[in-house]
Amino acid sequence: MDTRFNDKSVVITGGTRGIGKGIAKVFLGHGANVTIVGRNSDDGEAAVAALSGYAATGSVSFAQGDMSLESDCVEIMEFASQHYGGIDILCANAGIFPEKALEAMTGADIDLMLAVNLKGTILSVKAALSYLKNSQNPRVIITSSITGPMTGFPGWSHYGASKAGQLGFMRSAAIELAKYKITVNAVLPGNILTEGLTDLGSEYLDGMRSSIPLGDLGTVEDIGYACAFLASPEARYITGHSLVVDGGQTLPESQAALDAIR
Ligand SMILES: NC(=O)c1ccc[n+]([C@@H]2O[C@H](COP(=O)([O-])OP(=O)(O)OC[C@H]3O[C@@H](n4cnc5c(N)ncnc54)[C@H](OP(=O)(O)O)[C@@H]3O)[C@@H](O)[C@H]2O)c1
């Protein structure tokens, strides 16, 4: 049994489904105590029931809240700290991605996207700070995306802006928090097979697979393993960086490069 994160307290925002749930599974499997966060309590309780079986030595709890609200962020971190004796690792993962063409986009669409994805990331780090400062191996890991920092997709310009913004935040935060030995890094997932993506059907998924050199979509656990590495003692000297986990999706310089390997 791998208990690398034994006794560590990990908070995973957006841990009730999708990538966050995969991250939770990996940390639980390595012995951590995990607090998952989401707005929907039914989903949260269902995720706790589903994830409990993966706990090596620790346990999993659900904290209900909206990461775009400062008071909720504060309450969630208080809950996690009281429950598990502090916070060692924060995975700022909660995010939304409603599609909207630029010509139809309203100020409200932009406000919502930035409130959850960007402001929510900053607020959650800020709320966790006083606890992270007391940890021996404090870590912040942000779930960004290839969309925005590296690539673009019509209909997701406001999403791309929020995901690139997370990296701008990361770099300055990494410098500011270095004095507490808190590292701040990001994972940049490509196309990851979540419950939402599965609903799009096999034809759509096959089309996505064909654009990825490794020939398959990523799993939520693939992102969990990348987070576990960045949270490990071995990664103590890495800060302010991003780790792309995309099966090589961002590598081909043209369609011909993909055709050449098919
Ligand atoms: N899936 C991909 O291929 C992919 C690729 C690149 C990047 N990402 C990034 O990965 C992260 C997770 O995406 P996903 O695909 O796993 O999404 P998902 O399946 O829709 O899950 C999103 C999670 O975030 C929670 N959440 C959403 N808004 C929240 C808020 N305001 N406050 C608290 N929790 C909130 C959701 O719970 P509630 O709805 O109950 O709040 C849920 O637990 C996002 O940051 C996304 O940008 C995903």
PDBQT file of the ligand as one rigid body, heavy atoms in Angstrom, charges set to zero:
ROOT
HETATM    1  N1  LIG A 301     -12.720  17.936 -18.764  1.00  0.00    +0.000 N 
HETATM    2  C1  LIG A 301     -11.719  18.391 -19.496  1.00  0.00    +0.000 C 
HETATM    3  O1  LIG A 301     -11.403  17.841 -20.563  1.00  0.00    +0.000 OA
HETATM    4  C2  LIG A 301     -10.932  19.599 -19.030  1.00  0.00    +0.000 A 
HETATM    5  C3  LIG A 301      -9.873  20.024 -19.835  1.00  0.00    +0.000 A 
HETATM    6  C4  LIG A 301      -9.097  21.093 -19.399  1.00  0.00    +0.000 A 
HETATM    7  C5  LIG A 301      -9.357  21.712 -18.189  1.00  0.00    +0.000 A 
HETATM    8  N2  LIG A 301     -10.399  21.284 -17.419  1.00  0.00    +0.000 N 
HETATM    9  C6  LIG A 301     -10.599  21.964 -16.130  1.00  0.00    +0.000 C 
HETATM   10  O2  LIG A 301     -10.720  20.990 -15.119  1.00  0.00    +0.000 OA
HETATM   11  C7  LIG A 301     -11.560  21.482 -14.073  1.00  0.00    +0.000 C 
HETATM   12  C8  LIG A 301     -12.664  20.464 -13.803  1.00  0.00    +0.000 C 
HETATM   13  O3  LIG A 301     -13.377  20.259 -15.014  1.00  0.00    +0.000 OA
HETATM   14  P1  LIG A 301     -14.328  18.978 -15.225  1.00  0.00    +0.000 P 
HETATM   15  O4  LIG A 301     -14.339  18.686 -16.669  1.00  0.00    +0.000 OA
HETATM   16  O5  LIG A 301     -13.991  17.929 -14.243  1.00  0.00    +0.000 OA
HETATM   17  O6  LIG A 301     -15.747  19.636 -14.848  1.00  0.00    +0.000 OA
HETATM   18  P2  LIG A 301     -17.076  18.969 -14.237  1.00  0.00    +0.000 P 
HETATM   19  O7  LIG A 301     -17.130  17.528 -14.510  1.00  0.00    +0.000 OA
HETATM   20  O8  LIG A 301     -18.187  19.850 -14.701  1.00  0.00    +0.000 OA
HETATM   21  O9  LIG A 301     -16.890  19.178 -12.655  1.00  0.00    +0.000 OA
HETATM   22  C9  LIG A 301     -16.782  20.470 -12.152  1.00  0.00    +0.000 C 
HETATM   23  C10 LIG A 301     -16.685  20.409 -10.648  1.00  0.00    +0.000 C 
HETATM   24  O10 LIG A 301     -16.557  21.764 -10.158  1.00  0.00    +0.000 OA
HETATM   25  C11 LIG A 301     -17.640  22.032  -9.259  1.00  0.00    +0.000 C 
HETATM   26  N3  LIG A 301     -17.981  23.456  -9.368  1.00  0.00    +0.000 N 
HETATM   27  C12 LIG A 301     -18.381  24.136 -10.460  1.00  0.00    +0.000 A 
HETATM   28  N4  LIG A 301     -18.589  25.423 -10.149  1.00  0.00    +0.000 NA
HETATM   29  C13 LIG A 301     -18.316  25.548  -8.828  1.00  0.00    +0.000 A 
HETATM   30  C14 LIG A 301     -18.361  26.647  -7.922  1.00  0.00    +0.000 A 
HETATM   31  N5  LIG A 301     -18.756  27.873  -8.287  1.00  0.00    +0.000 N 
HETATM   32  N6  LIG A 301     -18.012  26.429  -6.631  1.00  0.00    +0.000 NA
HETATM   33  C15 LIG A 301     -17.639  25.180  -6.226  1.00  0.00    +0.000 A 
HETATM   34  N7  LIG A 301     -17.586  24.117  -7.035  1.00  0.00    +0.000 NA
HETATM   35  C16 LIG A 301     -17.927  24.311  -8.327  1.00  0.00    +0.000 A 
HETATM   36  C17 LIG A 301     -18.742  21.064  -9.689  1.00  0.00    +0.000 C 
HETATM   37  O11 LIG A 301     -19.678  20.813  -8.655  1.00  0.00    +0.000 OA
HETATM   38  P3  LIG A 301     -21.063  21.676  -8.554  1.00  0.00    +0.000 P 
HETATM   39  O12 LIG A 301     -21.600  21.844  -9.937  1.00  0.00    +0.000 OA
HETATM   40  O13 LIG A 301     -21.943  20.887  -7.636  1.00  0.00    +0.000 OA
HETATM   41  O14 LIG A 301     -20.664  22.979  -7.938  1.00  0.00    +0.000 OA
HETATM   42  C18 LIG A 301     -17.916  19.826  -9.984  1.00  0.00    +0.000 C 
HETATM   43  O15 LIG A 301     -17.547  19.178  -8.800  1.00  0.00    +0.000 OA
HETATM   44  C19 LIG A 301     -12.082  22.834 -14.545  1.00  0.00    +0.000 C 
HETATM   45  O16 LIG A 301     -11.313  23.857 -13.962  1.00  0.00    +0.000 OA
HETATM   46  C20 LIG A 301     -11.865  22.793 -16.048  1.00  0.00    +0.000 C 
HETATM   47  O17 LIG A 301     -11.668  24.082 -16.589  1.00  0.00    +0.000 OA
HETATM   48  C21 LIG A 301     -11.205  20.251 -17.822  1.00  0.00    +0.000 A 
ENDROOT
TORSDOF 0
